[in-house]
Amino acid sequence: MLNQQISQIIATELAVQAKQILAAIELLDDGNTIPFIARYRKEATGGLDDTQLRHFETRLIYLRELEDRRQTILKSIDEQGKLTDELRQAIEQTQSKTELEDLYLPYKPKRRTKGQIAIEAGLEPLADLLWKEPQHEPEQVALTFVNDNVPDAKTALDGAKYILMERFAEDAALLAKVRHYLQQSAVLVSKVLEGKEAEGAKFQDYFDHQEAWRNVPSHRALAMFRGRNEGILQLSLNADPEAEEGSRHSYCEEIIRDHLGIHLNNQPADNWRAQVISWTWKIKIALHLETELMGALREKAEDEAIDVFARNLSALLMAAPAGAKNTMGLDPGLRTGVKVAVVDNTGKLLATETVYPHTGQEQSAMVAIFKLIQQHNVELIAIGNGTASRETERFAKEVIKQCANKPQTVVVSEAGASVYSASELAAAEFPDLDVSLRGAVSIARRLQDPLAELVKIEPKAIGVGQYQHDVNQTQLARKLDAVVEDCVNAVGVDLNTASSALLSRVAGMSKTLAQNIVDYRDENGRFDNRAQLKKVPRLGPKAFEQCAGFMRIANGKNPLDASGVHPEAYPVVEKILQATQQSIQELMGNVSAVRQLEAKQFTDEQFGLPTVLDIFKELEKPGRDPRGEFKTATFMEGVEEISDLKSGMILEGTVTNVTNFGAFVDIGVHQDGLVHISSLSDKFVEDPHKVVKTGDVVKVKVLDVDVARKRIALTMRLDESAVKNMGKTDRTSHAKPRHERSERHSHNNSVMGNAFADALKNWKK
């Protein structure tokens, strides 16, 4: 019954049929994973994709938590003997945790309040009398309630006020009305704390900032909350932004008065009743709802920031791989040298070295790199984008000039490489390798296959989010883990080469099972077919069912094992082969032959049209990689520092991060520039993620540069006018004109290249 109710709610939200959601609930409860359900149970769910299923999973958790809380609250109120039919109905109908807690508020066990103490002192009749019959003189009536526990009329009247204030502040319908008004009209106010101006300079945009609560974007909200947490900013809500300065009354008091049906007509008790309303707002409801709305703003901002992080992570993980080529990884450094690692086309480490091209040892460094390129037939050189990246790229290109084969140089993000280097996984993989050299290995491998390498790093350390340390870490980890899982299973995993880290992200796998697969492979050699997975210790039927379709075996005994066809569906392929009188080798990859087939001919009770059509796709392009074509940005020569930039320059760069307010682009100056949402396109852009994604290669124009604050304004609208006056930034004090720097670099490169050529001749002798 509960599952049916939940399925109806989620189905309405996703605009699908309730039976689709009910089937998904049953599959999930039966231990199936989201990737498996999305890929291999389309008949049951009506083709719900992984995005819909992830939303479904989140809502299912929320609604089940809501139901557990609902039952707890019903039991608590019932045990108090206060559960009326009307209250039960209200509690059972709500689908909001906030509304549920509002309904429970009057019955929630709490410490003794001033209102409860007043009730115990016998003052409730006084409160009800003055509230309902304002013609009575408050002080005179209050005197009749004076006793040993109530020393005077003032104490009696105050006690009566507290009784009513607490009663009204626990009125769920009233709270809903005031909450709605604040959500629509309240303004978030940010002020700098006195004396914190210098210390909090990075928050200066919020020293005197006001913005409608409902319009605050996630990045500004999180920035202000961080400022508050660091003791720089003070945040508050202004419930009456339209009120005249100095006004003592709030519109919220009118809402309270109207809700309670109170009319103040100069009756003897009206001043007292007005105070009750004012105190109810200022002392009870205002504080309660400000705390709640601040929490809601933070939660909304965190959700949006996590979603942005997730989309960026997905784009990065799904970036096109450079392919199985021998690759050199260069982890740039100045004083500490450039760390070098060479890996073969499977990612196996072949050689390491540390060279010092930027500290007067250019010749020996060049000879060392040249030797490694020649010895290992290096086809790609991956260069980390950190400090000395451009200098290292220039150095590598000088070496390449002397090479018979010309490796392609590519600057890649080194975010998270240091995290991997110091991890237990890296230590287990390279126990005898220096930590600093492990980073170079990671840089090389992430160019070959970003997904396979980046799964070894904690997702939030990959560096494609903002304010990731300010959001709910449990929620962030859950979301990012889901992204990694979906990406890995969308691409598939080579069972004979995948690391335990990559295998552990396959549907149905755990870290233990993944390591058991690696251990089995090490002991018994490569897998020849998927069925061998059943021999892996502790890998039972359910785990096999979930993972088998996502495991790939290249050049195995059964060509289908290299495809996305699940072993359970192999009988369908047998039917197809019998009908076509072709072998599997003849049919796979034969697009024209596959497209002549009629899908309905091969359906049965177990395998419907969606599965058969998916099989056809796999037969047309077996083991196809959903990732795009590999592309790289070419940075402009001579533009290597932020001080080299000039307004109007048109550069090529790589999108490193996409937020709700724009996109950050790496243009090769060690500081990403921002393309504001308004500069992403000539058309109106509502969501930047619909225009660009992480990893895209784009052309941008420099609009403005603030060297002091390290801010670069870019535009993808190449006809947009650049800022002529750089304002506060005097760029001439930071760098020579670009043509002088280019000539200097050219001269240095020439000298370096000539010296290297001489040294190379001596080495060859």
ZAMARGU-4260 file (C-alpha; in steps of 0.2 Angstrom, whole numbers, plus 5000, padded with zeros to 4 digits):
<rodrens>
0) 5000/5000/5000 | 5014/5012/5005 | 5024/5008/4989 | 5009/5012/4979 | 5006/5029/4987
5) 5024/5033/4985 | 5025/5027/4967 | 5010/5038/4963 | 5018/5054/4970 | 5035/5051/4961
10) 5026/5046/4945 | 5017/5063/4945 | 5034/5072/4948 | 5042/5063/4934 | 5027/5063/4922
15) 5027/5044/4920 | 5015/5030/4925 | 5014/5024/4943 | 5017/5006/4937 | 5034/5011/4930
20) 5039/5018/4947 | 5031/5004/4957 | 5042/4992/4946 | 5057/5002/4950 | 5054/5001/4968
25) 5052/4982/4968 | 5068/4980/4958 | 5078/4992/4970 | 5071/4983/4985 | 5076/4967/4977
30) 5094/4972/4977 | 5096/4978/4960 | 5107/4993/4956 | 5102/5009/4946 | 5114/5006/4932
35) 5107/4988/4930 | 5089/4993/4931 | 5092/5007/4918 | 5101/4996/4906 | 5093/4979/4907
40) 5076/4980/4915 | 5068/4993/4903 | 5053/4981/4900 | 5049/4982/4918 | 5051/5001/4921
45) 5045/5007/4904 | 5062/5013/4899 | 5066/5024/4914 | 5084/5031/4911 | 5097/5033/4924
50) 5093/5051/4927 | 5075/5048/4930 | 5080/5033/4941 | 5092/5043/4951 | 5079/5056/4955
55) 5067/5042/4959 | 5080/5035/4971 | 5082/5052/4980 | 5063/5055/4982 | 5060/5037/4988
60) 5073/5039/5002 | 5064/5056/5006 | 5047/5049/5006 | 5051/5034/5016 | 5060/5044/5029
65) 5044/5055/5029 | 5033/5040/5032 | 5044/5034/5046 | 5043/5051/5055 | 5025/5052/5052
70) 5022/5035/5061 | 5033/5041/5075 | 5023/5057/5077 | 5006/5049/5076 | 5012/5036/5090
75) 5018/5051/5101 | 5002/5061/5100 | 4991/5046/5102 | 5000/5041/5118 | 4997/5058/5124
80) 4978/5055/5121 | 4977/5071/5110 | 4976/5063/5092 | 4959/5069/5085 | 4952/5062/5068
85) 4956/5080/5061 | 4974/5080/5066 | 4977/5062/5061 | 4970/5066/5043 | 4981/5082/5042
90) 4997/5072/5047 | 4993/5058/5035 | 4990/5069/5020 | 5005/5080/5021 | 5020/5076/5010
95) 5031/5089/5017 | 5043/5086/5032 | 5042/5105/5036 | 5023/5104/5037 | 5024/5088/5047
100) 5035/5096/5060 | 5023/5111/5061 | 5008/5100/5065 | 5019/5091/5078 | 5025/5107/5086
105) 5011/5109/5099 | 5013/5091/5105 | 5032/5089/5104 | 5039/5085/5121 | 5049/5100/5127
110) 5057/5108/5142 | 5046/5119/5153 | 5042/5135/5145 | 5036/5152/5152 | 5019/5148/5145
115) 5018/5131/5153 | 5024/5138/5170 | 5010/5151/5168 | 4997/5137/5165 | 5003/5128/5180
120) 5000/5144/5190 | 4982/5145/5184 | 4983/5159/5172 | 4976/5151/5157 | 4958/5157/5161
125) 4965/5175/5162 | 4973/5173/5145 | 4957/5166/5137 | 4946/5180/5145 | 4956/5195/5140
130) 4959/5188/5122 | 4940/5184/5119 | 4932/5198/5129 | 4943/5213/5127 | 4930/5224/5136
135) 4938/5219/5152 | 4951/5230/5160 | 4967/5219/5160 | 4975/5226/5177 | 4959/5224/5186
140) 4955/5206/5180 | 4973/5202/5183 | 4972/5206/5202 | 4960/5192/5204 | 4973/5180/5199
145) 4986/5186/5211 | 4991/5172/5224 | 5007/5164/5232 | 5014/5160/5214 | 5008/5176/5206
150) 5014/5191/5216 | 5006/5205/5206 | 4995/5210/5191 | 5010/5213/5180 | 5016/5195/5182
155) 4999/5188/5179 | 4997/5198/5163 | 5014/5193/5157 | 5011/5175/5161 | 4995/5176/5151
160) 5004/5184/5136 | 5016/5169/5136 | 5002/5156/5136 | 4994/5164/5120 | 5011/5168/5112
165) 5016/5149/5113 | 4999/5144/5108 | 4999/5155/5092 | 5017/5151/5088 | 5012/5132/5087
170) 4998/5135/5075 | 5003/5126/5059 | 4991/5136/5048 | 4998/5152/5054 | 5016/5147/5052
175) 5012/5142/5034 | 5005/5159/5030 | 5019/5169/5038 | 5032/5157/5030 | 5024/5160/5013
180) 5025/5179/5015 | 5043/5178/5020 | 5048/5167/5006 | 5040/5179/4994 | 5045/5196/5002
185) 5059/5194/5014 | 5076/5201/5010 | 5093/5193/5015 | 5104/5207/5023 | 5123/5204/5024
190) 5134/5217/5034 | 5152/5216/5038 | 5156/5215/5056 | 5165/5231/5063 | 5184/5230/5061
195) 5183/5215/5050 | 5185/5224/5033 | 5203/5221/5030 | 5203/5203/5036 | 5188/5199/5026
200) 5193/5208/5010 | 5188/5193/4999 | 5170/5195/5005 | 5169/5214/5001 | 5155/5211/4988
205) 5144/5207/5003 | 5150/5220/5016 | 5133/5229/5013 | 5123/5218/5002 | 5104/5215/5001
210) 5095/5203/4990 | 5077/5195/4990 | 5078/5179/4999 | 5069/5169/4985 | 5082/5176/4972
215) 5098/5172/4980 | 5108/5161/4969 | 5117/5146/4976 | 5135/5153/4974 | 5131/5169/4983
220) 5122/5161/4997 | 5136/5149/5000 | 5149/5163/4999 | 5139/5173/5012 | 5137/5158/5024
225) 5156/5155/5023 | 5159/5174/5027 | 5147/5172/5042 | 5156/5156/5047 | 5173/5164/5046
230) 5167/5178/5058 | 5167/5192/5044 | 5149/5194/5039 | 5132/5196/5049 | 5117/5189/5040
235) 5099/5193/5044 | 5082/5193/5036 | 5072/5209/5034 | 5054/5204/5034 | 5048/5221/5029
240) 5059/5228/5015 | 5045/5241/5010 | 5042/5248/5027 | 5048/5265/5031 | 5064/5266/5041
245) 5061/5266/5060 | 5044/5258/5058 | 5040/5248/5074 | 5027/5237/5066 | 5029/5222/5054
250) 5017/5216/5041 | 5018/5199/5048 | 5009/5206/5064 | 4994/5210/5052 | 4995/5192/5045
255) 4994/5185/5063 | 4980/5197/5068 | 4970/5193/5052 | 4973/5174/5054 | 4967/5175/5072
260) 4952/5186/5067 | 4956/5200/5079 | 4950/5217/5077 | 4957/5231/5088 | 4944/5244/5092
265) 4951/5254/5107 | 4943/5241/5119 | 4951/5241/5136 | 4961/5225/5133 | 4966/5230/5115
270) 4983/5237/5119 | 4987/5221/5129 | 4981/5210/5114 | 4992/5221/5102 | 5007/5217/5113
275) 5003/5198/5112 | 5003/5199/5093 | 5019/5209/5093 | 5027/5198/5105 | 5021/5182/5096
280) 5030/5189/5080 | 5046/5196/5087 | 5050/5184/5101 | 5043/5168/5094 | 5039/5167/5075
285) 5052/5178/5068 | 5066/5169/5076 | 5059/5152/5072 | 5056/5156/5054 | 5072/5166/5051
290) 5082/5151/5057 | 5071/5139/5046 | 5073/5150/5031 | 5091/5152/5033 | 5092/5134/5034
295) 5081/5131/5019 | 5092/5144/5009 | 5108/5134/5014 | 5100/5118/5009 | 5094/5124/4992
300) 5111/5132/4989 | 5120/5116/4994 | 5108/5105/4983 | 5112/5117/4968 | 5130/5117/4971
305) 5131/5098/4973 | 5121/5096/4956 | 5133/5108/4948 | 5148/5098/4954 | 5139/5082/4949
310) 5136/5088/4931 | 5154/5094/4930 | 5161/5078/4936 | 5151/5068/4924 | 5157/5079/4910
315) 5175/5076/4916 | 5174/5058/4918 | 5166/5056/4901 | 5179/5066/4892 | 5186/5057/4877
320) 5201/5047/4880 | 5217/5050/4870 | 5218/5031/4868 | 5229/5016/4871 | 5246/5025/4867
325) 5263/5025/4876 | 5262/5041/4886 | 5274/5052/4896 | 5267/5061/4911 | 5276/5077/4916
330) 5272/5084/4933 | 5279/5102/4932 | 5289/5110/4945 | 5302/5124/4946 | 5314/5122/4961
335) 5309/5104/4964 | 5311/5099/4946 | 5299/5091/4934 | 5293/5073/4938 | 5293/5061/4923
340) 5284/5045/4921 | 5282/5034/4905 | 5267/5022/4904 | 5264/5009/4890 | 5247/5008/4881
345) 5239/4999/4895 | 5245/5011/4908 | 5259/5000/4915 | 5273/5010/4922 | 5289/5009/4911
350) 5301/5022/4918 | 5302/5037/4929 | 5314/5052/4931 | 5316/5069/4939 | 5323/5083/4928
355) 5328/5101/4931 | 5325/5111/4915 | 5320/5127/4925 | 5336/5128/4936 | 5350/5129/4924
360) 5351/5111/4919 | 5341/5112/4903 | 5353/5102/4892 | 5354/5086/4903 | 5335/5087/4906
365) 5332/5088/4887 | 5344/5073/4884 | 5335/5063/4898 | 5318/5066/4890 | 5324/5063/4873
370) 5331/5046/4878 | 5314/5041/4886 | 5304/5046/4871 | 5315/5036/4859 | 5317/5021/4871
375) 5299/5019/4874 | 5291/5025/4858 | 5281/5039/4867 | 5266/5045/4857 | 5258/5057/4869
380) 5265/5069/4882 | 5253/5074/4896 | 5258/5090/4905 | 5250/5095/4922 | 5243/5112/4922
385) 5250/5118/4938 | 5265/5129/4942 | 5278/5130/4928 | 5266/5121/4916 | 5268/5133/4901
390) 5287/5133/4904 | 5287/5114/4904 | 5277/5113/4889 | 5289/5124/4880 | 5303/5114/4886
395) 5295/5098/4880 | 5292/5105/4862 | 5310/5109/4860 | 5314/5091/4864 | 5301/5085/4851
400) 5309/5095/4838 | 5324/5083/4838 | 5313/5067/4839 | 5310/5057/4823 | 5293/5053/4830
405) 5283/5068/4835 | 5273/5065/4851 | 5258/5076/4854 | 5259/5087/4870 | 5243/5090/4879
410) 5240/5100/4895 | 5229/5091/4907 | 5221/5095/4924 | 5232/5089/4938 | 5218/5091/4951
415) 5218/5077/4963 | 5235/5070/4957 | 5243/5074/4974 | 5228/5066/4983 | 5230/5050/4973
420) 5249/5050/4976 | 5247/5050/4995 | 5232/5037/4995 | 5233/5019/5000 | 5228/5014/4983
425) 5244/5022/4975 | 5254/5015/4989 | 5248/4998/4985 | 5250/5000/4967 | 5268/5008/4968
430) 5275/5003/4985 | 5293/5007/4980 | 5289/5023/4970 | 5292/5040/4978 | 5276/5050/4981
435) 5280/5064/4970 | 5283/5052/4955 | 5266/5044/4957 | 5258/5060/4952 | 5267/5060/4935
440) 5260/5042/4933 | 5242/5049/4936 | 5244/5063/4924 | 5250/5051/4910 | 5236/5039/4913
445) 5222/5052/4914 | 5226/5058/4897 | 5225/5040/4890 | 5208/5036/4899 | 5201/5050/4911
450) 5188/5039/4918 | 5199/5024/4922 | 5212/5035/4931 | 5200/5048/4940 | 5190/5034/4948
455) 5205/5031/4960 | 5203/5049/4967 | 5190/5054/4979 | 5177/5063/4968 | 5177/5079/4978
460) 5196/5081/4976 | 5195/5081/4957 | 5192/5100/4958 | 5177/5103/4947 | 5165/5110/4960
465) 5164/5126/4970 | 5161/5127/4989 | 5162/5108/4990 | 5169/5110/5008 | 5154/5120/5013
470) 5140/5108/5008 | 5133/5093/5016 | 5147/5080/5014 | 5137/5065/5016 | 5125/5071/5002
475) 5139/5077/4991 | 5148/5060/4993 | 5132/5050/4989 | 5128/5061/4974 | 5146/5060/4967
480) 5147/5042/4970 | 5131/5039/4959 | 5139/5050/4945 | 5155/5039/4945 | 5145/5023/4945
485) 5134/5029/4931 | 5149/5035/4920 | 5159/5019/4923 | 5144/5008/4919 | 5139/5019/4904
490) 5157/5016/4896 | 5160/4998/4902 | 5175/4990/4910 | 5189/4979/4902 | 5189/4965/4914
495) 5207/4960/4910 | 5215/4977/4912 | 5204/4987/4924 | 5211/4992/4941 | 5202/4987/4957
500) 5196/5005/4959 | 5188/5005/4942 | 5180/4987/4945 | 5173/4993/4962 | 5162/5005/4953
505) 5154/4992/4942 | 5136/4988/4946 | 5135/4975/4960 | 5153/4976/4964 | 5161/4980/4981
510) 5179/4984/4985 | 5181/4967/4991 | 5174/4959/4976 | 5184/4970/4965 | 5200/4965/4973
515) 5195/4947/4972 | 5193/4949/4953 | 5211/4956/4952 | 5218/4943/4963 | 5210/4929/4953
520) 5216/4937/4937 | 5234/4938/4944 | 5233/4920/4949 | 5224/4912/4935 | 5228/4924/4920
525) 5216/4933/4909 | 5198/4930/4909 | 5192/4921/4892 | 5174/4923/4895 | 5161/4932/4907
530) 5156/4915/4915 | 5173/4914/4923 | 5167/4928/4935 | 5157/4915/4944 | 5173/4907/4949
535) 5179/4922/4958 | 5178/4920/4977 | 5162/4927/4985 | 5155/4933/4968 | 5138/4925/4969
540) 5123/4924/4957 | 5116/4942/4961 | 5133/4950/4959 | 5136/4941/4943 | 5118/4947/4937
545) 5122/4965/4941 | 5140/4966/4934 | 5141/4954/4920 | 5134/4966/4906 | 5146/4980/4911
550) 5161/4969/4910 | 5170/4968/4893 | 5182/4955/4887 | 5192/4959/4872 | 5197/4945/4860
555) 5188/4932/4871 | 5181/4916/4866 | 5163/4924/4863 | 5163/4940/4854 | 5147/4945/4863
560) 5158/4946/4879 | 5166/4962/4872 | 5149/4970/4870 | 5135/4977/4881 | 5124/4962/4878
565) 5120/4954/4895 | 5124/4935/4896 | 5106/4932/4901 | 5101/4938/4883 | 5113/4928/4874
570) 5099/4916/4869 | 5091/4930/4860 | 5107/4932/4849 | 5106/4913/4846 | 5089/4916/4839
575) 5095/4930/4828 | 5110/4919/4821 | 5098/4905/4817 | 5086/4917/4808 | 5100/4925/4798
580) 5111/4909/4796 | 5126/4919/4800 | 5140/4917/4813 | 5142/4929/4827 | 5158/4935/4819
585) 5149/4938/4802 | 5135/4948/4810 | 5144/4959/4823 | 5148/4975/4815 | 5138/4972/4799
590) 5126/4987/4800 | 5117/4983/4784 | 5113/4965/4789 | 5107/4970/4807 | 5096/4984/4800
595) 5087/4972/4789 | 5081/4962/4805 | 5063/4964/4812 | 5065/4966/4831 | 5047/4960/4835
600) 5052/4943/4828 | 5064/4940/4842 | 5054/4946/4857 | 5047/4934/4870 | 5039/4934/4888
605) 5056/4938/4895 | 5064/4949/4883 | 5054/4963/4875 | 5056/4976/4862 | 5068/4987/4872
610) 5080/4973/4875 | 5080/4967/4857 | 5083/4984/4850 | 5098/4987/4862 | 5105/4970/4856
615) 5103/4977/4838 | 5113/4992/4843 | 5127/4982/4851 | 5128/4971/4836 | 5129/4986/4824
620) 5143/4994/4835 | 5150/4981/4847 | 5158/4988/4863 | 5155/5006/4856 | 5162/5020/4868
625) 5149/5033/4871 | 5163/5046/4874 | 5166/5059/4861 | 5181/5063/4850 | 5197/5067/4858
630) 5201/5086/4856 | 5214/5098/4865 | 5215/5117/4866 | 5231/5126/4859 | 5237/5140/4871
635) 5244/5156/4863 | 5262/5157/4863 | 5269/5170/4874 | 5253/5171/4885 | 5259/5162/4900
640) 5255/5173/4915 | 5239/5183/4920 | 5250/5199/4917 | 5252/5194/4899 | 5234/5196/4895
645) 5227/5211/4886 | 5209/5216/4883 | 5203/5210/4866 | 5214/5195/4864 | 5206/5180/4857
650) 5212/5164/4864 | 5208/5145/4864 | 5205/5137/4881 | 5197/5122/4890 | 5182/5123/4901
655) 5187/5118/4918 | 5171/5121/4928 | 5153/5126/4924 | 5142/5135/4937 | 5125/5142/4938
660) 5132/5159/4934 | 5144/5155/4920 | 5159/5144/4915 | 5178/5145/4920 | 5190/5142/4906
665) 5209/5138/4907 | 5218/5149/4894 | 5235/5144/4900 | 5240/5157/4913 | 5238/5147/4929
670) 5222/5156/4933 | 5205/5151/4925 | 5195/5165/4917 | 5176/5167/4920 | 5164/5168/4905
675) 5148/5176/4914 | 5132/5168/4909 | 5127/5184/4899 | 5143/5181/4888 | 5141/5163/4884
680) 5130/5166/4869 | 5121/5179/4858 | 5105/5171/4864 | 5098/5171/4881 | 5105/5157/4892
685) 5095/5151/4907 | 5107/5136/4911 | 5126/5137/4907 | 5126/5118/4907 | 5116/5118/4891
690) 5129/5128/4882 | 5145/5121/4888 | 5152/5107/4898 | 5168/5103/4907 | 5182/5098/4895
695) 5175/5108/4880 | 5188/5117/4869 | 5181/5135/4866 | 5187/5151/4859 | 5186/5166/4871
700) 5190/5185/4870 | 5198/5194/4885 | 5186/5207/4892 | 5195/5213/4908 | 5209/5208/4919
705) 5212/5212/4937 | 5229/5206/4941 | 5229/5211/4960 | 5213/5200/4963 | 5218/5187/4950
710) 5201/5189/4940 | 5199/5187/4922 | 5183/5191/4913 | 5181/5182/4896 | 5167/5181/4883
715) 5162/5168/4871 | 5153/5181/4861 | 5169/5186/4851 | 5160/5202/4844 | 5158/5208/4862
720) 5167/5224/4866 | 5182/5222/4878 | 5185/5234/4892 | 5198/5247/4886 | 5201/5255/4903
725) 5208/5242/4915 | 5202/5252/4930 | 5211/5248/4946 | 5224/5237/4938 | 5239/5244/4932
730) 5246/5230/4921 | 5261/5239/4915 | 5269/5237/4932 | 5267/5218/4931 | 5274/5214/4914
735) 5283/5220/4899 | 5273/5221/4883 | 5269/5204/4876 | 5279/5206/4860 | 5295/5209/4871
740) 5291/5194/4881 | 5288/5183/4865 | 5304/5189/4858 | 5313/5185/4874 | 5305/5167/4875
745) 5309/5165/4856 | 5327/5169/4860 | 5328/5158/4875 | 5320/5144/4866 | 5333/5146/4851
750) 5348/5146/4863 | 5340/5131/4873 | 5337/5122/4857 | 5354/5124/4850 | 5362/5119/4866
755) 5351/5104/4866 | 5356/5099/4848 | 5375/5100/4853 | 5372/5090/4868 | 5362/5077/4858
760) 5376/5075/4846 | 5388/5071/4860 | 5376/5059/4868 | 5374/5050/4851 | 5393/5048/4849
</rodrens>
